[in-house]
Every structure is written in structure tokens, then in C-alpha cells.
Amino acid sequence: MQNVVIVGTGLIGSSFGLALRQAGFDGVITGVSSPQAIADALACGAIDRGAGLQAAVPDADLVFLSQTIGRILDTIRHLDPLLRPGTLVTDAGSTKCAIVDLARQTLTRAQFLGGHPMAGKETRGALAADPNLFRGRTWILTPDEAAELHTPCALEFRTWLSRIGARVLTFDADEHDRVVSLTSHLAQLASTALAATVSDRLGAPPRLNAAGPGLEDMTRLAMGSYEIWRDILATNSDHIERALGFYIQKLEHLRENLRTRQLQEEFERGASLAALLRRSR
């Protein structure tokens, strides 16, 4: 792998470029993005040059789509005539079914392997990029068939994921979307709802000054951008609706048992999961 094209040089795309460099990649990294995003990615050293899609893709060994889901879908629609055999196309989209289905229908000249790095920050853009963003974090791959993980280009890509410190986990696309509706999408909506509720009831200081670090921790995700989350919610709505239903049932159970010892079981179950998450990091 000597030519990597990163389409979308924001936080994830630029962090991927920096991570490749830190891991010893000595090929060419080309960014395809807006002029400002390209300038920021060049400034932080995540890419070597900027180019348009039509100029960048024909020489690529790896095309990494790290845009919003809607833009990933639009890019996929234009990729096939530009690709050469042996190229691997992958992505960082937070939902997979819509992306994988479209890629299966439209990409015939090269392999597509859906992906989702479970990493990020509340801040966006290349200037927030971090070469260690993926270290110790799960990177989900969503092949249609297990054999897709063992093609030469996929094996090389997986080797680089290991070198940048990511931990590969494999699901099919629908299982991915079901699982992350609980592990990621529900967390975002819970944080947003909590922050919006407190805002509605307390507003600005001085009452808000009574908040402790718990509220700050719980509302970190609420700083996420609706521009990004709009596409996630739209392309995984069925699974997210079910996840919200489970969460609402649990909240109702808590409300009904504020004066009973049944909440002790919920505290213990919650603490056990929180500890398990922290031990796995």
C-alpha cells in the first residue's frame, strides 16, 4: 500500500492520516475535502497534498471515506469509474446498512469493506486530530462474507489497523447497526436529552453553578453536532427507536421505585457494566 486517499479530512480522516504516519507508513496520503479542511490537514501533517476526487482516486491503493453518512453515500455513487482493480474502499460511517447496500450495488471495479472506528471527540476538524485516537479502540469491519477479510488488500488494511493500535471486531451490517444503537447512538441521545432537560428547567447561571462534575461528564456528548447525527438517526431509526424504548422502560422503572430497594439492583447492575467498560480499555 503506497497511495492512500482520505475523503473527508476532518477529525477522523486526519487522525487516520496521522496514525498511519506514526505507525511507519511512508507512502503518499492525499486528502479530498473542502479547501479549509485540506489546509488544516496539511498544517497538522495528516496529508501530503490535496486533490479532487477524480484526480486522487485512480492512483489509490486505499480509499478511506470519512465524511458524514450522507456525503459518504454521495461519494460512493461517483467512485466506480475512478477505481482500479486491487483498490480497497472502506469508510468510517457510524451506520452501515445503507452504506454497505449502496456499495454492493454500485462498486464493481474494486472491493468495498465497511468500517466504523469507535473513536472520536466532541471537537471537530483536522486541528483536533490525534495520531493516538484509535489506539486501544475498537474498529468494526462489516464484510458480507468472511472471505472478504482475507483478500490481499483487506489483509494489508487490517495489518495497518493493528499497527495504529486499533482492535478489530467483525459484525454483519445489520448486527453492527443494532449493537451501536445501544453502545453509541443511545448514549448520544441520552446525553442530549439530559442537557436539554436541565437547560429547560434551570437555564443559565446562577442556578446552573450548582452543577457538579457528574453533570459535566454526562453532558459531554451533548456537544456533538446535529449535522453529523442527523444522518445517523435517519439511517438507523428502527434500531434506535427500539433502544430508546428499552431506555424509557428503564427510566420508568427507576421512577416507580424511587422509594423501594429494587433500585439497589439497578445500581449494582449499572456499576458492574461501568466497571467492565473501564477494565476493557
Phi, psi and omega in degrees: 000114183239342182230114179248131175246123178253113180263106186105089186261051174271212184301308185290312181298315181289324175297323177296316177299315179296321180295319177300314180299315181297329181276359175106008178293126184243014177274197182263133175245118181250135178256139174238114184190191176290158180305317181292319179295322177295316180299318180292321179293322175295319183296325182268357176084016182281334180226163177264332182199162174249151179201167173281165182302315184293330179277328188275317193292321185302335180264002189282140166269329178224129173246118184249112182267109184235051179255185168294161185300317180300321180285326174300313179300318180294319179296317180303323181297339183252000190279319196306315181295343184267344188275151173247155179302142180096348177283144172252130173253128176222175186213175179236023184295142184280348168234156191240327188302311182297319182291311181296319180298315180293318179298320179299324183281329192247337183264110183244342187265349183208168181275141171247135176226109182297145181212160178205101174287126181273069183209157178167182177218166174283344177267148185247167171096161183296330182290346175262005185296151185218123180295343180259012185301326185262355184293125181077003182257152179285138173238109184275133173246142187232071177288154171287321179230148181301329181299336181293341178280350188244011171290158181305317182290324179290320178298319179292319178298316179297325176298318179292325175299319177296319182294328179274001173095005180281153178250114187280133175230139185243129172226162164281168190298317183291320177296321174305309185295325177293313184295312184287343173299331179267319186275340185230305188290321177295321179300318179297313183291325177295318179294316179298316180295320178298312181297319180293323179295313179296321178299317179298321189267332183244329181069226185265177173305156014275339183300324181294340178293348177282357180288140174260186181295338179299316180293322177298316179298316186287339183255010179302315182293338181296346176280359179296154185275130175297329179304321178282314187286337178305312181290324179297312181296322182289328185263002177220032190295322183297311180293322180292321177300317179294318179299317177297323178298316177298319183292317179298320177299318180293319178297319177297319178299318178297317181297321182287343186239027180301332184253012180242166179279359178298334180293338177300320178297320180292319177298317181293318179295317178296317180296323179296316178294317180300319179293320179298317178300319183286328177290334183277354181274000000 
